[in-house]
Amino acid sequence: HLVTVNDYLAKRDAEWMGPAYQALGMTVGAIQADMDTAGDERKGQYACDINYGTNNEFGFDYLRDNMKTSLEQMVQGPLQYAIIDEVDSILIDEARTPLIISGPAFDDVSRYKKADQVARKLLSLQSSYDRTKRQIDSSERAIASGQGELADAKKDKDNERIEKAQKAIEKSQVEHETAQFKLTEATQYYEVEYDKKAVHLTHEGVGAAQEIAGVGSFFTGSNMEWPHLLEQSLRAHVTFEREKEYVVMDGKILIVDEFTGRLMHGRQWSDGLHQAVEAKEAVTVKEETQTLATITLQNFFKLYDQIAGMTGTAATESEEFMNIYKLEVVVIPTNEPCIRDDLDDAIYQSMREKFDAIVGEINDISASGKPVLVGTVSVEKNELLSEALKKRFGLEHEVLNAKYH
């Protein structure tokens, strides 16, 4: 199995390399997402000696085969050898990503809208606390910036700058103390772990939510699902951003793949999160699903007798490849000396300054006649940069993201 990153490359590479393999007496196939998952076409492709496809197609076929009731219904066959393109992305970055086959759970979808209404009120109640936290963060940054300026001024022996910096630090310290005092009087209704995309209700939050929902205690009878529903709803509002983690198209929530930036049609988050995002965006809330079969990419590729791969960025993960997969990393030297110029990072005090500098540099490079490829971390930033290029320079360009491709 030759594992590529998308269906187009699987088909293209099978067509390109097919004649060479066929001349050596081997058969070549390509698995495509639009093939019937239980049909003869897919089974016929797997019967070939060499097969091109994506990690998701191979993984989901494995899960589906394990749900079949007879050997004749299975399509995949033995997992003997996998050669993986962009191997660090699949085996390291996406290693813990679970492939999940789910089925309907037949639940009451109205509860997600009710939870969304309660969550919105909790967001409003917490706004004072969040605003104070931002003031503390802002004053801490101002103090750090002022201390840097003071150090530079002392080095230059510039008394005027020294005095100005000291006044700025004193002002920021007063603001910091005031905000710290305000925080002690503010109520926190929920805690957010941004790195884990998790939200947890505090004791005060549970009390306020019970009052808003008007259903009595959350810890008796059918009310016991409320804390989970609310935490999922708060996650949807606080840690999942539109145009970054997902987009809304044709009245549906489409997940954006965090690794490729592509839309993941037909996929949805589990455990009621997808329904919480649908309620947040006021689109039709679909029934929650239950997991029928699941496996992580790491565990799936460990099922092969042997695996190998290639990428331009494996050397930095060589220890993980050895520890997890018992794979040695071999660096193949470039044919010609590397002429790429790796510049130092440029740090800016604000996002506005950073964007201004990026847009200016794009325009300068483009004006010199060189092509420019600009990568962003989200659809939102992608579109902000595009808008800035149009407004400031009227620069002609193409936008490629989950919405436009």
C-alpha positions as CSV (number, residue, x, y, z in Angstrom):
1,H,0.0,0.0,0.0
2,L,1.4,3.4,-1.1
3,V,-0.2,6.0,1.2
4,T,-0.6,9.5,-0.2
5,V,-2.2,12.6,1.3
6,N,-5.3,12.9,-1.0
7,D,-7.3,11.1,-3.7
8,Y,-6.0,13.2,-6.5
9,L,-2.4,12.2,-5.8
10,A,-3.3,8.5,-5.4
11,K,-5.0,8.4,-8.8
12,R,-2.3,10.5,-10.5
13,D,0.7,8.5,-9.1
14,A,-1.0,5.2,-9.9
15,E,-1.4,6.4,-13.5
16,W,2.2,7.8,-13.7
17,M,3.9,4.8,-12.2
18,G,1.5,2.1,-13.5
19,P,3.3,1.4,-16.8
20,A,6.7,0.9,-15.0
21,Y,5.2,-1.7,-12.5
22,Q,3.2,-3.4,-15.2
23,A,6.3,-3.8,-17.3
24,L,7.7,-5.7,-14.3
25,G,4.7,-8.0,-14.3
26,M,2.8,-6.3,-11.4
27,T,-0.8,-5.0,-11.2
28,V,-1.5,-1.4,-9.9
29,G,-4.7,-0.1,-8.3
30,A,-5.9,3.2,-6.7
31,I,-8.5,3.5,-3.9
32,Q,-10.8,6.5,-4.3
33,A,-13.3,7.9,-1.7
34,D,-16.2,7.8,-4.2
35,M,-15.9,4.0,-4.8
36,D,-18.7,1.8,-3.2
37,T,-17.3,0.8,0.2
38,A,-18.6,-2.8,-0.2
39,G,-18.5,-3.0,-4.0
40,D,-16.5,-5.2,-6.5
41,E,-14.6,-2.1,-7.8
42,R,-12.9,-1.5,-4.4
43,K,-12.3,-5.2,-3.8
44,G,-10.7,-5.4,-7.3
45,Q,-8.3,-2.6,-6.5
46,Y,-7.2,-4.3,-3.3
47,A,-6.5,-7.5,-5.3
48,C,-3.7,-5.6,-7.2
49,D,-0.1,-6.1,-6.1
50,I,0.4,-2.3,-5.6
51,N,-2.3,0.0,-4.3
52,Y,-2.3,3.8,-4.0
53,G,-4.7,5.5,-1.5
54,T,-5.0,7.8,1.5
55,N,-4.5,6.8,5.1
56,N,-8.2,7.5,5.8
57,E,-9.4,5.1,3.0
58,F,-7.1,2.3,4.1
59,G,-8.0,2.8,7.8
60,F,-11.7,3.0,7.3
61,D,-11.7,0.0,5.0
62,Y,-10.0,-1.9,7.8
63,L,-12.7,-0.8,10.3
64,R,-15.5,-1.7,7.9
65,D,-14.0,-5.1,7.2
66,N,-14.0,-5.8,10.9
67,M,-17.7,-5.1,11.0
68,K,-18.5,-7.6,8.2
69,T,-20.1,-10.9,8.9
70,S,-18.3,-13.1,6.3
71,L,-14.9,-13.3,4.6
72,E,-16.5,-12.8,1.2
73,Q,-17.8,-9.4,2.2
74,M,-14.4,-8.1,3.2
75,V,-12.5,-6.0,0.6
76,Q,-9.0,-5.2,2.0
77,G,-7.0,-8.3,2.4
78,P,-3.8,-8.7,4.4
79,L,-1.8,-5.7,5.6
80,Q,1.7,-6.5,4.4
81,Y,3.7,-3.4,3.5
82,A,2.9,0.3,3.7
83,I,5.1,3.1,2.1
84,I,3.8,6.4,3.5
85,D,4.3,9.8,1.8
86,E,4.8,12.7,4.3
87,V,5.4,10.0,6.9
88,D,6.0,12.4,9.8
89,S,2.6,14.0,9.3
90,I,0.8,10.6,9.3
91,L,2.8,8.7,11.9
92,I,3.7,11.5,14.3
93,D,1.5,14.6,13.9
94,E,-1.7,12.7,13.3
95,A,-0.7,9.6,15.2
96,R,-3.4,9.9,17.9
97,T,-6.1,11.0,15.5
98,P,-8.9,8.4,15.8
99,L,-10.7,7.0,12.7
100,I,-14.3,6.6,13.8
101,I,-17.3,4.8,12.2
102,S,-20.5,5.9,13.9
103,G,-24.2,5.2,13.7
104,P,-27.3,7.2,14.8
105,A,-28.0,7.3,18.6
106,F,-31.6,8.5,18.2
107,D,-31.6,11.3,20.7
108,D,-33.6,14.4,21.4
109,V,-31.9,17.3,19.5
110,S,-33.9,20.0,21.2
111,R,-31.7,19.6,24.3
112,Y,-28.7,21.1,22.4
113,K,-30.6,24.3,21.7
114,K,-31.7,24.6,25.3
115,A,-28.1,24.1,26.5
116,D,-26.9,26.7,24.0
117,Q,-29.3,29.3,25.4
118,V,-28.1,28.6,29.0
119,A,-24.4,28.7,27.8
120,R,-24.9,32.1,26.1
121,K,-26.2,33.5,29.5
122,L,-23.2,32.0,31.3
123,L,-20.9,33.7,28.7
124,S,-22.6,37.0,29.4
125,L,-22.2,36.5,33.2
126,Q,-18.5,35.7,32.8
127,S,-17.8,38.6,30.5
128,S,-16.8,40.9,33.4
129,Y,-14.3,38.2,34.7
130,D,-12.9,37.7,31.2
131,R,-12.5,41.5,30.6
132,T,-10.6,41.8,33.9
133,K,-8.3,38.9,33.0
134,R,-7.5,40.6,29.7
135,Q,-6.7,43.8,31.5
136,I,-4.3,41.9,33.7
137,D,-2.6,40.2,30.7
138,S,-2.4,43.6,28.9
139,S,-0.8,45.4,31.9
140,E,1.7,42.5,32.4
141,R,2.7,42.8,28.7
142,A,3.0,46.6,29.1
143,I,5.2,46.2,32.2
144,A,7.5,43.7,30.4
145,S,7.7,46.0,27.4
146,G,8.5,49.0,29.6
147,Q,11.2,47.0,31.4
148,G,12.8,46.2,28.1
149,E,12.6,49.9,27.0
150,L,14.1,50.9,30.4
151,A,17.0,48.5,30.0
152,D,17.8,49.8,26.5
153,A,17.5,53.4,27.7
154,K,20.0,52.8,30.6
155,K,22.4,51.1,28.1
156,D,22.2,54.3,25.9
157,K,22.4,56.5,29.0
158,D,19.3,58.4,27.7
159,N,17.8,60.1,30.8
160,E,14.7,61.3,29.0
161,R,13.9,57.7,27.8
162,I,14.7,56.3,31.3
163,E,12.2,58.7,32.9
164,K,9.5,58.0,30.3
165,A,10.0,54.2,30.7
166,Q,9.8,54.4,34.5
167,K,6.5,56.4,34.3
168,A,5.0,53.9,31.8
169,I,6.0,51.0,34.1
170,E,4.5,52.7,37.2
171,K,1.3,53.4,35.3
172,S,1.0,49.8,34.2
173,Q,1.7,48.5,37.7
174,V,-1.1,50.6,39.1
175,E,-3.4,49.2,36.4
176,H,-2.3,45.7,37.1
177,E,-3.0,46.1,40.9
178,T,-6.4,47.6,40.2
179,A,-7.3,44.7,37.8
180,Q,-6.0,42.1,40.3
181,F,-8.3,43.6,43.0
182,K,-11.3,43.6,40.6
183,L,-10.6,40.0,39.7
184,T,-11.0,38.9,43.4
185,E,-14.5,40.4,43.3
186,A,-15.5,38.9,40.0
187,T,-17.2,35.5,39.7
188,Q,-15.8,32.8,37.5
189,Y,-18.5,30.6,36.1
190,Y,-16.3,28.2,34.1
191,E,-12.6,27.5,33.5
192,V,-11.0,27.1,30.1
193,E,-8.1,24.9,29.1
194,Y,-7.3,26.3,25.6
195,D,-4.5,23.8,24.9
196,K,-6.9,20.9,25.5
197,K,-10.0,22.7,24.1
198,A,-11.7,21.9,27.3
199,V,-14.2,23.9,29.5
200,H,-15.3,23.0,33.0
201,L,-18.1,24.6,35.0
202,T,-17.1,25.9,38.5
203,H,-19.4,25.4,41.5
204,E,-20.8,28.9,41.0
205,G,-21.3,28.1,37.3
206,V,-23.3,25.0,38.1
207,G,-25.5,27.0,40.5
208,A,-26.1,29.8,38.0
209,A,-26.8,27.3,35.2
210,Q,-29.4,25.4,37.4
211,E,-31.2,28.7,38.0
212,I,-31.1,29.8,34.4
213,A,-32.3,26.4,33.1
214,G,-35.0,26.2,35.8
215,V,-35.0,22.4,36.0
216,G,-33.8,22.0,39.6
217,S,-30.7,20.1,40.6
218,F,-28.4,18.9,37.8
219,F,-27.5,15.9,39.9
220,T,-30.8,14.1,40.0
221,G,-32.6,11.9,37.4
222,S,-32.7,13.0,33.8
223,N,-31.0,16.3,34.7
224,M,-27.6,14.6,35.1
225,E,-26.8,15.1,31.4
226,W,-27.0,18.9,31.8
227,P,-23.4,19.6,33.0
228,H,-22.0,17.6,30.0
229,L,-24.3,19.4,27.5
230,L,-23.4,22.8,28.9
231,E,-19.6,22.1,28.9
232,Q,-19.9,21.0,25.2
233,S,-21.8,24.1,24.4
234,L,-19.3,26.3,26.2
235,R,-16.5,24.5,24.3
236,A,-18.2,25.3,21.0
237,H,-18.5,29.0,21.9
238,V,-15.1,29.5,23.6
239,T,-12.5,27.1,22.0
240,F,-13.9,26.4,18.5
241,E,-13.6,29.3,16.1
242,R,-15.6,29.6,12.9
243,E,-13.3,29.9,9.8
244,K,-10.6,28.1,11.8
245,E,-11.8,24.8,13.1
246,Y,-14.9,24.7,11.0
247,V,-16.9,26.6,8.3
248,V,-20.6,26.9,7.7
249,M,-21.7,26.0,4.2
250,D,-25.2,25.3,2.8
251,G,-26.6,25.3,6.4
252,K,-24.1,22.6,7.5
253,I,-21.0,22.6,9.8
254,L,-18.0,21.3,7.9
255,I,-14.8,20.5,9.9
256,V,-11.5,21.9,8.6
257,D,-8.7,19.4,8.8
258,E,-6.1,21.1,11.1
259,F,-3.2,19.5,9.3
260,T,-4.2,20.0,5.6
261,G,-6.6,22.9,5.8
262,R,-9.1,20.9,3.7
263,L,-12.8,20.4,4.4
264,M,-13.7,17.0,5.9
265,H,-17.0,16.3,4.2
266,G,-19.1,13.7,6.0
267,R,-17.1,13.9,9.3
268,Q,-18.5,15.2,12.6
269,W,-17.2,15.6,16.1
270,S,-18.4,13.1,18.6
271,D,-19.9,13.2,22.1
272,G,-22.4,16.0,21.3
273,L,-19.8,18.6,20.3
274,H,-20.9,18.7,16.7
275,Q,-24.5,19.3,17.8
276,A,-23.3,22.0,20.2
277,V,-21.5,23.8,17.3
278,E,-24.7,23.5,15.1
279,A,-26.8,25.0,17.9
280,K,-24.2,27.8,18.3
281,E,-24.4,28.7,14.5
282,A,-28.2,28.3,14.4
283,V,-28.2,25.6,11.7
284,T,-30.3,22.4,11.7
285,V,-29.1,20.2,14.6
286,K,-28.6,16.6,13.5
287,E,-29.0,13.6,15.8
288,E,-25.9,12.6,17.8
289,T,-24.1,9.5,16.7
290,Q,-22.6,6.6,18.6
291,T,-19.2,5.0,17.9
292,L,-19.4,1.6,16.2
293,A,-15.7,1.1,15.4
294,T,-12.6,3.1,16.0
295,I,-8.8,2.9,15.7
296,T,-6.0,5.5,15.8
297,L,-3.7,6.0,12.8
298,Q,-0.8,4.9,15.0
299,N,-2.4,1.6,15.9
300,F,-3.6,1.0,12.4
301,F,-0.2,1.3,10.8
302,K,1.3,-0.9,13.5
303,L,-0.8,-3.7,12.1
304,Y,1.3,-3.9,8.9
305,D,4.1,-6.4,8.7
306,Q,6.4,-3.6,7.6
307,I,6.2,0.1,7.1
308,A,8.4,2.7,5.6
309,G,8.1,6.3,4.3
310,M,9.6,9.5,3.1
311,T,9.4,13.2,4.0
312,G,11.6,16.3,4.0
313,T,11.3,16.7,7.7
314,A,11.9,13.4,9.5
315,A,15.3,14.0,11.1
316,T,13.9,16.0,14.0
317,E,11.5,13.2,14.9
318,S,14.0,10.4,14.5
319,E,13.8,9.5,18.2
320,E,10.0,9.1,18.1
321,F,10.2,7.0,14.9
322,M,12.6,4.6,16.7
323,N,10.7,4.5,20.0
324,I,7.2,4.1,18.7
325,Y,7.7,2.3,15.3
326,K,11.2,0.9,15.5
327,L,12.0,2.8,12.3
328,E,15.4,4.2,11.6
329,V,15.6,7.6,9.9
330,V,18.2,7.9,7.1
331,V,18.9,11.4,5.7
332,I,19.6,11.5,2.0
333,P,21.8,14.4,1.1
334,T,20.6,16.9,-1.5
335,N,21.9,16.6,-5.1
336,E,23.1,20.2,-5.0
337,P,24.1,22.3,-2.0
338,C,21.1,24.0,-0.3
339,I,20.9,27.6,-1.3
340,R,17.8,28.5,0.9
341,D,18.3,31.4,3.1
342,D,16.7,30.8,6.6
343,L,16.1,34.3,8.0
344,D,15.7,35.0,11.7
345,D,12.2,35.3,13.2
346,A,10.7,38.8,13.3
347,I,8.7,39.6,16.5
348,Y,6.0,42.2,16.6
349,Q,4.2,43.8,19.6
350,S,0.8,43.6,18.0
351,M,-1.1,41.6,15.3
352,R,-1.7,44.8,13.4
353,E,2.0,45.6,13.1
354,K,2.7,42.0,12.1
355,F,0.0,42.0,9.3
356,D,1.2,45.4,8.0
357,A,4.8,44.1,7.7
358,I,3.6,40.8,6.0
359,V,1.5,42.7,3.5
360,G,4.3,45.2,2.8
361,E,6.8,42.4,2.2
362,I,4.4,40.4,0.0
363,N,4.0,43.6,-2.2
364,D,7.7,44.3,-2.3
365,I,8.6,40.7,-3.4
366,S,5.7,40.6,-5.9
367,A,6.8,44.0,-7.4
368,S,10.3,42.5,-8.0
369,G,8.7,39.9,-10.3
370,K,9.0,36.9,-7.9
371,P,6.1,34.6,-7.1
372,V,5.0,34.5,-3.5
373,L,3.3,31.6,-1.5
374,V,1.8,32.7,1.8
375,G,0.8,30.1,4.4
376,T,-1.6,31.0,7.3
377,V,-2.9,29.0,10.3
378,S,-6.6,29.5,9.6
379,V,-9.2,30.4,7.0
380,E,-9.9,33.6,8.9
381,K,-6.3,34.9,8.8
382,N,-6.1,33.8,5.1
383,E,-9.0,36.0,4.3
384,L,-7.8,39.0,6.4
385,L,-4.5,39.0,4.6
386,S,-6.3,38.7,1.2
387,E,-8.5,41.7,2.2
388,A,-5.4,43.7,3.3
389,L,-3.6,43.0,0.0
390,K,-6.6,44.3,-2.0
391,K,-7.2,47.4,0.1
392,R,-3.6,48.6,0.5
393,F,-2.0,47.7,-2.8
394,G,-4.8,46.3,-5.1
395,L,-2.5,43.3,-5.6
396,E,-3.9,40.6,-7.8
397,H,-3.7,37.2,-6.0
398,E,-5.4,33.8,-5.6
399,V,-6.9,32.5,-2.3
400,L,-6.7,28.8,-1.6
401,N,-8.3,27.6,1.6
402,A,-11.0,25.2,2.8
403,K,-13.7,27.4,1.3
404,Y,-12.0,28.3,-2.0
405,H,-10.1,25.6,-3.8
